[in-house]
Amino acid sequence: MKLLTAAFLACAITVATASPTPQKRANPQGIDISHYQGTVNFNTVKANGLSFVYIKATEGTSYTDPDFSSHYTGATNAGLIRGGYHFAHPDESSGATQANFFLAHGGGWSSDGITLPGALDIEYNPSGAECYGLSASAMVSWIRDFSNTYHSSTGVYPVIYTTTDWWTTCTGNSAAFASTNPLWIARYASSIGTLPAGWSYTTFWQYADSGPNPGDQDEFNGSLDGLKKLALG
């Protein structure tokens, strides 16, 4: 997401000197956005062939994205499959507390075929220690707390957005979530590369931080019917 730090950018540069040239892709395409993108013409996004959008809802336990409601409504009216995401700050409060904050401010889910499970954006700390001062075991416990709280409320597990580098460093490359949580991997290169432990495939791939549509550029690993099934739970 847009809070990726210099550490992530340096990692990205090691695998690609620039974001890949946009190209026509067979799998359903999407974007993820926040208030950084300002006003988005979702009808144009839809006309460009995109199928889904993830929209920033919350961060930590005190921040709500000011454009979330307008973005969410615009995406819905344009006929896009959409969902919210939460930028985690594991150093601020418990996973359960942040999951409940997310759920209360746009992160909910319903089995309507157009709402994607909420996403937990867990990655490089934008303003401090890479792993937020947590040990690998404490980080795994924090993520589990968030994930289980979200699941208890909605009946589905949140999507986990991360990078393989951060996950390996800060969770000890835990495989604890591979059987329950869909993976959304960020890697700005021509191929996905090595995934975190346990996951044999990624559900979403953020492959560029810019492109022909607003925000980060994403791809769903499957068909449009598969994307709709994910939204049905």
Secondary structure, DSSP 8 states (H G I E B T S, - for coil): -TT--HHHHHHHHHH-SS-------SS-EEEEE-GGG-S--HHHHHHTT--EEEEEEEETTTEE-TTHHHHHHHHHHTT-EEEEEEE--TTTS-HHHHHHHHHHTT----SSSSB---EEE----TTS-TTTT--HHHHHHHHHHHHHHHHHHHSS--EEEE-HHHHHHHHSS--TTTTTS-EEEE--SSS-----TT-SS-SEEEEES-SSSSSEEEEESS-HHHHHHHHH-
